[in-house]
């Protein structure tokens, strides 16, 4: 069995002069708005503030990322404002996960010739939390929920408060093994885990991977609630266009280069979706 240490897991980072470095944040005071695990209220619409009320916390200009001389992301430019929810969509292999890692400074950005290509400019001092798509590589990992939270330095009472904030109110939940909880409980746990250290920005790679449609909506609603309660800025990778329309302020359509960017209703036009996915796209909405 593989032994996992702190290096296998993402932790909040603080940006200073656009370079992410580890930071230990004070224990957060968490206020719960979810009373029980199964309760979640889906918003009728996403409240959007005017541009004048928000400031840019991230500016990406002409970014290119390459592996082995091959361009994975080319000439990408976009921005993220304070308190915004940006959804990144695109087909498999489009560079979505690569983009998140580049934003964190984990991957270098170059044009394939070794030259730096583009600029990623974060507002200095931001605390960023990152939850990758495959954070637990071994299904039978003998790790309790409490031990999982300790990886990022969370104390027991802090972990319990964060879990309660996402509707996991069972007092014995911390003692359960990660391998024994349901997929829906795991995704809620990951939302809480991502909030350790009171980040101002949360990068989440496919937060509903492996759970059913009903569970997906619950998780996205939790993220929406955390965004409003904490003025959290979110960049999330998703394949669900229903989620984009319902929960995101902005959408970035990515297929190795930017296909569209803007508010979902304006950006996700049929021509853009056809170009993004390489063919005609039939879009259906979920009925609730």
KAURSUL-V447777 format. One record per residue. D_LAST is the distance of its C-alpha to the last C-alpha in Angstrom with 1 decimal. Layout:
d_last=D_LAST
d_last=D_LAST
This chain:
d_last=43.0
d_last=42.4
d_last=43.2
d_last=40.8
d_last=42.0
d_last=40.7
d_last=41.2
d_last=38.4
d_last=35.8
d_last=34.7
d_last=35.6
d_last=35.2
d_last=37.7
d_last=39.4
d_last=40.3
d_last=43.8
d_last=45.3
d_last=42.3
d_last=43.1
d_last=40.7
d_last=42.6
d_last=41.7
d_last=41.3
d_last=41.2
d_last=39.2
d_last=39.6
d_last=37.4
d_last=34.3
d_last=33.5
d_last=29.8
d_last=27.8
d_last=24.8
d_last=21.7
d_last=19.7
d_last=21.1
d_last=20.2
d_last=19.0
d_last=15.7
d_last=14.8
d_last=12.9
d_last=11.6
d_last=9.6
d_last=11.8
d_last=11.0
d_last=13.8
d_last=16.4
d_last=19.8
d_last=22.5
d_last=26.1
d_last=29.0
d_last=31.1
d_last=34.0
d_last=32.4
d_last=31.9
d_last=34.4
d_last=34.4
d_last=34.5
d_last=34.6
d_last=36.3
d_last=36.6
d_last=39.3
d_last=40.3
d_last=39.2
d_last=40.3
d_last=40.0
d_last=42.0
d_last=42.9
d_last=46.3
d_last=46.9
d_last=43.6
d_last=41.2
d_last=37.8
d_last=36.5
d_last=38.6
d_last=39.2
d_last=35.9
d_last=35.6
d_last=32.8
d_last=32.3
d_last=30.1
d_last=30.2
d_last=30.2
d_last=26.7
d_last=24.9
d_last=22.2
d_last=23.5
d_last=21.6
d_last=24.0
d_last=22.9
d_last=25.1
d_last=26.2
d_last=27.9
d_last=31.3
d_last=30.6
d_last=31.9
d_last=28.8
d_last=30.1
d_last=33.6
d_last=32.6
d_last=31.4
d_last=34.7
d_last=36.7
d_last=35.2
d_last=36.3
d_last=39.8
d_last=39.5
d_last=40.2
d_last=42.9
d_last=42.3
d_last=44.9
d_last=45.4
d_last=46.7
d_last=50.3
d_last=50.1
d_last=50.0
d_last=47.4
d_last=44.9
d_last=42.8
d_last=41.9
d_last=39.2
d_last=39.7
d_last=37.9
d_last=38.7
d_last=41.4
d_last=40.7
d_last=36.9
d_last=35.6
d_last=33.3
d_last=31.4
d_last=30.4
d_last=28.3
d_last=29.0
d_last=27.0
d_last=29.4
d_last=30.7
d_last=31.7
d_last=33.6
d_last=34.7
d_last=32.2
d_last=34.7
d_last=35.8
d_last=37.5
d_last=36.1
d_last=34.7
d_last=31.9
d_last=34.7
d_last=36.9
d_last=34.1
d_last=33.9
d_last=37.7
d_last=37.8
d_last=36.8
d_last=39.0
d_last=36.6
d_last=38.2
d_last=36.8
d_last=35.9
d_last=34.3
d_last=32.2
d_last=31.2
d_last=30.2
d_last=28.1
d_last=26.3
d_last=25.7
d_last=24.2
d_last=21.4
d_last=20.9
d_last=23.5
d_last=25.8
d_last=27.8
d_last=31.4
d_last=32.4
d_last=29.7
d_last=32.3
d_last=34.6
d_last=32.2
d_last=32.8
d_last=30.4
d_last=30.8
d_last=29.6
d_last=26.3
d_last=23.0
d_last=21.4
d_last=18.7
d_last=21.5
d_last=23.5
d_last=21.1
d_last=20.9
d_last=24.7
d_last=25.1
d_last=23.3
d_last=25.8
d_last=28.6
d_last=28.0
d_last=28.5
d_last=32.0
d_last=34.6
d_last=32.5
d_last=31.9
d_last=31.3
d_last=29.7
d_last=27.4
d_last=27.5
d_last=24.9
d_last=25.1
d_last=21.9
d_last=20.6
d_last=18.0
d_last=20.5
d_last=20.5
d_last=17.3
d_last=14.2
d_last=10.8
d_last=9.5
d_last=12.9
d_last=12.9
d_last=10.2
d_last=12.2
d_last=15.4
d_last=14.6
d_last=13.6
d_last=17.0
d_last=18.8
d_last=17.5
d_last=18.8
d_last=22.0
d_last=22.5
d_last=22.5
d_last=24.6
d_last=27.1
d_last=27.2
d_last=26.5
d_last=26.7
d_last=24.6
d_last=25.2
d_last=22.8
d_last=23.0
d_last=19.8
d_last=19.1
d_last=15.4
d_last=15.4
d_last=11.8
d_last=13.0
d_last=16.0
d_last=14.5
d_last=12.4
d_last=14.9
d_last=18.3
d_last=21.1
d_last=23.0
d_last=22.9
d_last=25.9
d_last=26.0
d_last=28.7
d_last=30.7
d_last=34.0
d_last=34.2
d_last=31.9
d_last=30.2
d_last=28.2
d_last=27.6
d_last=26.1
d_last=23.0
d_last=20.1
d_last=19.9
d_last=23.7
d_last=24.3
d_last=21.9
d_last=23.6
d_last=24.0
d_last=27.6
d_last=26.8
d_last=24.3
d_last=26.8
d_last=29.5
d_last=27.5
d_last=26.6
d_last=29.7
d_last=28.3
d_last=25.9
d_last=22.2
d_last=19.4
d_last=16.2
d_last=12.8
d_last=9.5
d_last=6.5
d_last=3.8
d_last=0.0
